[in-house]
Structures are given as structure tokens and as C-alpha cells.
Amino acid sequence: MSLPKRSEVPFEKTWSVETVFANEAQWRTALETLPTSGSAIATYTGRLSESGTVLFEALQLRDRVFLEAYKISMYASMLSSIEGTNTLYSSMNAEAGSALAQLGGA
């Protein structure tokens, strides 16, 4: 018994990666804007004790940025899982992992 190719599996039994990003171009745009988001988080460095408002704003920004980062990672991971031998998907997954690590460092 061998696993069928994704193209051979009925659509209703597949992951709907399109609910995360409509296509690779949208994913790539989100990936490319992620460093800017990390820079926005960095503007709060050393400022969290200024006030409750500043802390709240920083936490809201962090949550929005990391939610987007996890979407980027999930999309690439799902594609890579769908077709593990596809080098493009493996590369996308590696790019997403690297971006997430860089964001975590910021």
C-alpha cells in the first residue's frame, strides 16, 4: 500500500491551506514584512514600565505580530507536510522557521 499523491485525494479530504493564505505570493508578502513588525516591537525596549498603556500596547502588538508569524509558519509547514519531496515547500518551511527565529530574537 502506498500513499496517494495529493492530486489523487478528494478535495474535501485535504487541508485547506487557502484559508491561511490564498497563494504563495500572499505568503511571501507576509514573510517579507515580518522583519518590519519585529522592528516595531523593538521600539518598546526599555519602555514597558512607563505606564500600563505602553505595556498594553506592546503586548497587543506582540500578539498581532506573532499571530501573523505563526500563520506564515503554519502555511509553509502544511505545504511541506502535504508534499515532503517538494523542494520549494521544504525551502518555504525553512524560510518561515528562520523568520520566526529572528522575530523571537527581536
Backbone torsions as a table, in degrees:
resi	resn	phi	psi	omega
1	MET	NA	131.6	178.0
2	SER	-122.6	156.7	179.1
3	LEU	-74.2	138.2	177.6
4	PRO	-74.0	156.8	173.9
5	LYS	-71.2	155.3	-179.0
6	ARG	-57.7	-37.4	-179.5
7	SER	-64.1	-17.9	-179.5
8	GLU	-94.6	-7.6	-178.4
9	VAL	-91.2	135.0	177.7
10	PRO	-55.6	137.8	-175.5
11	PHE	-51.2	-43.1	-176.6
12	GLU	-67.0	-9.9	178.6
13	LYS	-105.8	13.5	-179.8
14	THR	-111.7	160.3	173.5
15	TRP	-66.5	146.1	177.9
16	SER	-101.8	79.5	-178.8
17	VAL	-62.6	-21.9	-179.0
18	GLU	-66.4	-17.0	176.9
19	THR	-77.2	-15.6	177.9
20	VAL	-91.4	-56.0	172.0
21	PHE	-137.9	140.3	-177.0
22	ALA	-65.0	-30.4	-177.9
23	ASN	-164.5	176.2	-178.1
24	GLU	-64.5	-33.4	-179.6
25	ALA	-62.7	-42.8	177.0
26	GLN	-65.3	-39.7	178.1
27	TRP	-61.4	-46.1	-177.6
28	ARG	-63.3	-40.0	177.7
29	THR	-61.2	-45.5	178.1
30	ALA	-62.1	-41.5	179.7
31	LEU	-62.3	-41.8	-177.1
32	GLU	-71.9	-24.4	179.2
33	THR	-89.0	-9.1	-177.6
34	LEU	-60.2	-41.3	178.6
35	PRO	-60.1	-34.3	177.2
36	THR	-63.2	-40.3	178.3
37	SER	-64.0	-39.3	177.2
38	GLY	-63.0	-37.4	177.4
39	SER	-65.6	-36.6	178.7
40	ALA	-64.3	-39.1	177.6
41	ILE	-63.9	-39.8	-177.1
42	ALA	-63.1	-21.1	179.2
43	THR	-66.3	-15.3	178.7
44	TYR	-91.4	-0.7	179.9
45	THR	-58.8	126.3	178.6
46	GLY	77.8	3.1	-175.4
47	ARG	-112.2	-4.6	-171.8
48	LEU	-63.2	-24.2	-179.6
49	SER	-89.9	2.8	180.0
50	GLU	-62.3	-44.8	-179.3
51	SER	-167.9	164.8	175.7
52	GLY	-62.9	-34.0	179.7
53	THR	-65.1	-44.9	179.5
54	VAL	-62.9	-44.4	178.6
55	LEU	-60.8	-45.7	-179.7
56	PHE	-61.8	-43.9	178.3
57	GLU	-60.9	-43.3	-179.4
58	ALA	-63.4	-42.9	-179.9
59	LEU	-67.4	-39.0	177.3
60	GLN	-63.8	-44.0	178.4
61	LEU	-62.1	-46.9	178.2
62	ARG	-55.6	-45.2	-179.2
63	ASP	-63.2	-43.5	178.8
64	ARG	-63.1	-44.9	-177.8
65	VAL	-65.6	-45.0	-178.7
66	PHE	-70.5	-30.9	174.5
67	LEU	-62.7	-44.4	177.5
68	GLU	-64.4	-40.7	179.4
69	ALA	-62.6	-40.8	179.6
70	TYR	-69.3	-32.8	174.8
71	LYS	-63.7	-43.1	178.7
72	ILE	-59.7	-46.2	-179.7
73	SER	-66.3	-43.3	-178.1
74	MET	-63.5	-42.9	179.9
75	TYR	-58.6	-50.0	-179.3
76	ALA	-64.6	-40.2	179.4
77	SER	-64.6	-41.7	179.0
78	MET	-62.9	-44.7	179.1
79	LEU	-62.5	-42.7	-179.9
80	SER	-64.2	-36.7	178.4
81	SER	-70.6	-32.9	-179.9
82	ILE	-64.9	-44.5	-178.4
83	GLU	-136.5	85.2	-176.0
84	GLY	-61.9	-19.8	-178.9
85	THR	-92.3	-3.5	-179.2
86	ASN	-79.8	114.2	-175.3
87	THR	-68.2	-30.5	177.1
88	LEU	-63.0	-46.7	-179.3
89	TYR	-65.5	-38.3	176.8
90	SER	-64.0	-40.5	178.7
91	SER	-65.8	-42.4	177.7
92	MET	-61.2	-41.3	179.8
93	ASN	-63.5	-40.9	178.2
94	ALA	-66.5	-41.4	177.9
95	GLU	-61.3	-43.6	179.1
96	ALA	-63.1	-42.5	178.4
97	GLY	-62.3	-41.0	178.8
98	SER	-65.4	-43.3	179.7
99	ALA	-63.8	-40.2	179.1
100	LEU	-65.4	-39.6	177.7
101	ALA	-65.2	-41.5	178.3
102	GLN	-64.6	-39.7	178.7
103	LEU	-64.5	-42.4	178.1
104	GLY	-60.3	-36.7	178.4
105	GLY	-69.0	-30.4	179.4
106	ALA	-70.9	NA	NA
